[in-house]
């Protein structure tokens, strides 16, 4: 019935076409209004961040049940949910990295309160706390610097250890000291896989990592760090959130950014850098991926690895009008230049 009515209207429009442009405009406007009214009940489907007006979006709808938003849709601060049958839907908060239950009503930022920002990591928006060293930078290194694990918490019970080479070093010793056990290994490389024959990290406990550098069996210098395997309950929550994101079958860029929200809320740099780099190896053209990757390298203290990511994001933005993203990239480059001018002694 609708198709036949539209055909009739189109026929009338063709008839009046030669008489006046005003009537043609009215005909086309009538058709547009009819089409929009037919789409009024169709839920919004905003899978990609460039499909929403807000930057950044508040979160993503993770389950069915809302009248206005399809599963996978991004939601902005101030959007209204209309959950069917007075039920609830699953919603991923990007600021907290947690999946919560929401019912009908306006979705505001207080539903996804940002966690308190501590000085445990470098922050792009602050120059008050950051290590005065560029991990991995420089040509003359007199001490080993542990660069992996990137940060204290981890999901890996047997994390690999990676450190910067020491000029002239002939060997290294790696030691793990945990409350229940300790072990050490001699090696002539700058990375060590966690030995399978040794006990895994205890859940919820902190262990110390020490890397010693030797020149002809003489100890020259050392570096130490700590690592914490999260509790089994917390690991389960994180793995469950990542699994739910994976099941949405989002575009790879979007999935990586959603997973980054889950990981970075808990300072899990190892995991989020791995996910973001996987997308980069696919030669993505999304500047946000490179900018976020630059942010994470910077926050992990790897300034020399952060700058190329910002520059790549800046290059990709030349063909895209995104002033918000451009501002974030420029801020990242400015803060890197600031730290590069400071002394690099630890």
C-alpha positions in Angstrom: 0.0 0.0 0.0 2.8 2.4 1.0 4.7 1.6 -2.3 1.7 2.3 -4.5 1.1 5.6 -2.6 4.7 6.7 -3.1 4.5 5.8 -6.8 1.4 8.0 -7.1 3.2 10.9 -5.4 6.2 10.5 -7.6 4.0 10.6 -10.7 2.4 13.8 -9.5 5.8 15.3 -8.8 6.9 14.5 -12.4 3.8 16.1 -13.8 4.4 19.4 -11.9 8.1 19.4 -12.5 7.9 21.5 -15.6 5.5 24.0 -13.9 7.3 25.1 -10.8 10.3 24.2 -8.6 8.4 25.0 -5.4 5.9 22.2 -6.0 8.7 19.8 -6.7 10.4 20.7 -3.4 7.2 20.2 -1.5 6.7 16.8 -3.1 10.2 15.7 -2.1 9.8 17.1 1.4 6.5 15.1 1.8 8.3 11.9 0.7 11.1 12.5 3.2 8.7 13.1 6.1 6.9 9.9 5.2 10.2 7.9 5.2 11.3 9.4 8.5 8.0 8.6 10.1 8.5 5.0 9.0 11.9 4.9 10.6 10.8 6.6 13.9 10.5 3.2 15.6 13.8 1.8 14.4 16.4 1.7 17.2 19.6 3.6 16.7 22.7 1.6 15.7 25.9 3.6 16.4 28.7 1.1 16.4 31.6 3.4 15.6 32.9 6.4 17.5 32.7 8.6 14.5 28.9 8.0 14.4 28.2 9.9 17.6 28.2 13.6 18.3 30.0 13.2 21.7 33.7 12.7 22.2 34.3 10.5 24.0 31.0 8.6 24.3 29.9 7.5 27.7 29.6 3.8 26.9 28.1 1.0 24.9 24.9 -1.1 25.0 25.9 -4.7 25.6 22.6 -6.5 25.6 19.1 -6.5 24.0 16.1 -4.9 25.5 16.2 -1.2 24.8 13.7 0.4 22.5 15.9 3.3 21.3 19.3 1.6 21.0 20.4 -1.6 19.4 23.0 -3.9 20.9 26.5 -2.5 20.2 25.3 1.1 20.1 27.3 3.9 21.6 25.6 6.1 24.1 26.4 9.8 24.9 26.0 11.6 28.2 22.3 12.8 28.3 20.9 10.1 26.0 17.7 8.4 27.2 17.2 4.7 27.5 13.8 3.1 27.1 14.2 -0.5 28.4 11.3 -2.8 27.4 9.1 -4.5 30.1 10.7 -2.5 32.9 13.8 -4.6 32.7 17.5 -3.8 32.5 20.2 -3.9 30.0 24.0 -4.5 30.2 26.0 -1.3 29.7 29.8 -0.9 29.4 31.1 2.3 31.1 34.2 3.5 29.3 35.4 5.6 32.2 35.4 2.7 34.7 35.8 -0.3 32.3 32.9 -2.0 34.1 29.7 -3.5 32.8 26.7 -2.4 34.8 22.9 -2.9 34.7 20.8 0.1 33.6 17.1 0.7 33.5 15.0 3.3 31.6 16.0 6.9 32.0 18.6 9.5 31.1 22.1 8.1 31.1 24.4 10.7 32.8 28.1 10.6 33.7 27.2 9.9 37.4 26.2 6.4 36.2 29.8 5.9 35.1 31.8 7.8 37.7 35.4 8.1 36.8 37.8 6.5 39.2 40.0 8.7 41.4 43.2 9.5 39.4 46.3 8.5 41.5 49.9 9.2 40.7 50.6 5.6 39.9 51.0 6.3 36.2 52.1 9.1 34.0 49.2 11.3 32.9 49.0 13.4 29.7 47.1 16.1 31.5 49.7 16.5 34.3 53.4 17.2 34.5 53.6 16.8 38.2 54.4 13.1 38.2 56.3 11.1 35.6 59.7 9.4 35.7 62.5 11.7 34.6 63.8 8.9 32.4 62.9 7.8 28.9 62.8 4.0 29.1 64.7 2.5 26.2 66.1 5.9 25.1 69.7 7.0 24.6 72.7 5.2 23.2 74.8 4.9 26.3 73.0 2.9 29.0 74.9 2.3 32.2 72.1 0.5 34.0 69.4 -2.0 33.0 65.9 -0.5 33.0 63.0 -3.0 33.3 60.5 -2.1 30.7 58.2 -5.1 30.8 56.0 -5.8 32.7 54.9 -2.2 31.9 53.2 -1.7 35.2 52.6 -3.3 38.6 49.3 -5.2 38.1 49.0 -8.1 35.6 46.7 -10.9 34.5 49.6 -13.1 33.7 50.8 -15.7 36.3 54.1 -16.1 34.4 55.0 -12.7 33.0 58.0 -12.2 30.7 60.7 -9.8 31.8 62.3 -7.4 29.4 64.9 -4.7 30.1 67.1 -2.3 28.3 70.7 -3.4 27.4 73.6 -2.1 29.3 76.6 -0.9 27.3 79.4 -3.4 27.6 77.4 -5.9 29.7 78.4 -9.5 29.1 75.6 -11.2 31.1 72.5 -10.5 33.3 70.9 -12.1 36.3 67.1 -12.0 36.9 65.6 -12.7 40.3 62.0 -13.0 41.4 61.4 -12.6 45.1 57.9 -13.5 46.3 56.6 -14.1 49.8 56.4 -17.9 49.4 59.3 -18.5 47.1 62.2 -17.0 45.1 64.3 -18.0 42.0 66.9 -16.5 39.7 68.4 -17.1 36.3 71.6 -16.1 34.5 71.1 -15.0 30.9 73.1 -13.1 28.2 70.0 -11.6 26.5 67.7 -8.7 27.6 64.5 -10.7 28.0 63.6 -13.8 30.0 60.5 -15.9 29.7 59.1 -17.0 33.0 60.4 -20.5 33.6 57.6 -23.2 33.4 59.4 -25.2 36.1 59.1 -22.4 38.7 56.0 -21.6 40.7 53.6 -19.1 39.1 53.0 -15.8 40.8 50.7 -16.0 43.8 47.2 -14.4 43.3 46.8 -11.1 45.0 50.4 -10.9 46.2 53.2 -8.6 45.2 56.6 -9.9 44.0 59.8 -8.1 43.4 61.8 -8.3 40.1 65.5 -7.5 40.1 67.8 -7.4 37.0 71.5 -7.3 37.6 74.0 -6.4 34.9 77.5 -7.9 34.8 80.7 -7.1 32.9 83.0 -10.1 32.9 81.4 -11.5 36.1 81.6 -8.1 37.9 78.3 -6.6 39.0 78.0 -3.1 37.5 74.4 -2.0 38.2 70.8 -3.2 38.7 67.2 -2.3 38.4 64.2 -3.4 40.4 60.4 -3.4 39.9 57.4 -5.1 41.4 54.5 -7.0 39.9 51.2 -8.0 41.3 48.9 -10.7 40.0 45.4 -9.6 40.5 43.0 -11.6 42.6 41.1 -14.5 41.0 37.8 -12.7 41.4 39.1 -9.5 39.7 40.7 -11.5 36.8 37.4 -13.3 36.3 35.5 -10.0 36.0 38.0 -8.6 33.5 38.1 -11.8 31.4 34.3 -11.9 31.4 34.1 -8.2 30.2 36.6 -8.9 27.4 34.6 -12.0 26.4 31.4 -10.0 26.2 33.1 -7.3 24.1 34.5 -10.0 21.7 31.0 -11.5 21.3 29.6 -8.2 20.0 31.6 -8.7 16.7 32.5 -5.1 16.6 34.9 -3.6 14.0 38.5 -4.4 15.2 39.2 -0.8 16.0 36.1 -0.4 18.1 36.7 -3.7 20.0 40.3 -2.7 20.8 39.2 0.7 22.2 36.5 -0.9 24.2 38.9 -3.4 25.6 41.4 -0.6 26.3 38.7 1.0 28.6 38.5 -2.3 30.6 42.2 -2.7 30.9 43.4 0.8 31.5 40.9 1.4 34.3 43.0 -1.2 36.2 46.4 0.0 34.9 46.8 -3.2 32.8 49.2 -1.7 30.3 50.6 -5.1 29.2 47.2 -6.3 28.0 46.0 -3.0 26.3 49.2 -2.4 24.5 49.1 -5.9 23.1 45.5 -5.4 21.8 46.2 -2.0 20.3 49.3 -3.1 18.6 47.4 -6.1 17.1 45.1 -3.6 15.4 48.0 -1.4 14.2 49.7 -4.4 12.6 46.5 -4.7 10.4 47.4 -1.3 9.0 44.4 0.5 10.5 43.7 4.1 9.2 42.0 5.1 12.4 43.9 8.0 14.0 42.3 7.4 17.4 44.0 4.0 17.7 47.4 5.5 17.2 46.7 8.4 19.5 45.5 6.0 22.3 48.5 3.8 21.7 50.7 6.9 22.1 48.9 7.7 25.3 49.5 4.2 26.7 53.2 4.2 25.8 53.6 7.6 27.4 51.8 6.5 30.6 54.0 3.4 30.7 57.1 5.7 30.6 58.1 4.7 27.0 58.3 8.2 25.5 60.4 7.1 22.6 57.7 4.7 21.5 54.9 7.1 22.2 56.0 9.9 19.8 55.9 7.9 16.5 52.3 6.9 17.4 51.2 10.5 17.8 52.9 11.5 14.6 51.2 8.7 12.7 47.8 9.8 14.2 48.6 13.4 13.1 49.3 12.3 9.6 46.0 10.3 9.3 44.1 13.4 10.6 45.1 15.4 7.6 42.2 14.0 5.7 39.7 13.9 8.6 38.1 16.9 10.3 38.3 16.0 14.0 39.4 19.0 16.1 38.9 17.1 19.4 41.2 14.3 18.4 43.7 16.8 16.9 43.9 18.6 20.3 44.6 15.4 22.2 47.4 14.5 19.8 49.0 18.0 20.1 48.8 17.7 23.9 50.6 14.4 23.7 53.4 15.7 21.5 53.8 18.8 23.7 54.2 16.8 26.9 56.7 14.5 25.3 58.8 17.5 24.1 58.6 18.8 27.7 59.9 15.6 29.2 62.6 15.2 26.5 64.1 18.5 27.6 64.5 17.3 31.2 67.5 15.4 32.6 67.1 11.6 32.1 68.8 10.5 35.3 66.7 8.4 37.5 
